[in-house]
Amino acid sequence: MQPPFHVLILCTGNSARSILGEMLFNHLGAGRVRAWSAGSKPGGVVNPVALETLARHGVPADGARSKSWDEFGPDAARPDGTSPPQFDFIFTVCDNAASEPCPIWPGHPTTAHWGIADPAHVEPLEARRAAFEDAYQALDQRISAFLALPLETLSRDEVLAAARRIHAGD
């Protein structure tokens, strides 16, 4: 059996969309994928509506935390003392993170942008819950489509083209 693919989902604050993506990839990937999320300027707290949304859909959120992408770069200093994984795929889910200069990732992973509207600051609370549900559904659709690909046999260029088609199909 092939080792799992390593995925990193990036956003600026790592409190909402990227957390949803990390947990969904891990849940839907069922061992075929191991995902993490991070932010360029992490807020330090996971949005409680993100956790509520995941729980409503039965997606485990054990270990969810807001963290910096510095934990995963080439000079990473991770709190648990372990080395960061070498990523196969990196997805940005917010436009700010997509336009920021990213670290140089070891192994030159395939990167794609899957922009999702930020649900974190929508008011009032019921509208925020609806916005989180929209973000969840968009990520669920994209991640499910990505995981349906024969990743083990596709070239890097084929994976990138497929990821872009998945994003454009929304």
C-alpha positions, 0 to 999 in steps of 0.5 A: 500500500502506498503511504498517504498523500500529504496535503496542506491547506493555507489561509491567512488566519487559519481559523475557519476555511483552512480548518474545515479543509484540513478536517474534511481531507482527513475525514474523507481521505480515510487514511489515503490522505493526511492533511494539515492546515496553517495560516500566514498570520494565524489568529491563534483560535479556531472559530467556534462556528467552524467546529460547530459546522464540522460536528453537525456533519459528523466530521471529527475535529480532534486536534484542531488548532490555529497554527502558523505555516512556519511550523511546516516550512524548511526551517520549521520549529514545531512545538512537538519537536517533530519534523514537518511532513513533505507535502504532495499538494498545497491548497490556498482557500483564501485570496489573501493567502494565495497572493502572499509570498509563500515559503519554499516548500520542500519537495516542490508540492503541487499547489492550487487555489480554491478560493472560498468566501470568508464566513468568519465575520458574517453577521448576525450569527445565523447568517454566519452559520449559513456562510460556514455551511456554504464554505463547508459544502464548497470544500466538501464538493471540491475535496470529494472530487479531488479524492476521486482522482487516481492521484497515484497514477497522475502526473503533477501537471495532470493533478494541477489541471484537475484541481483547477477544473474542480475549482472552476466547476463550482 
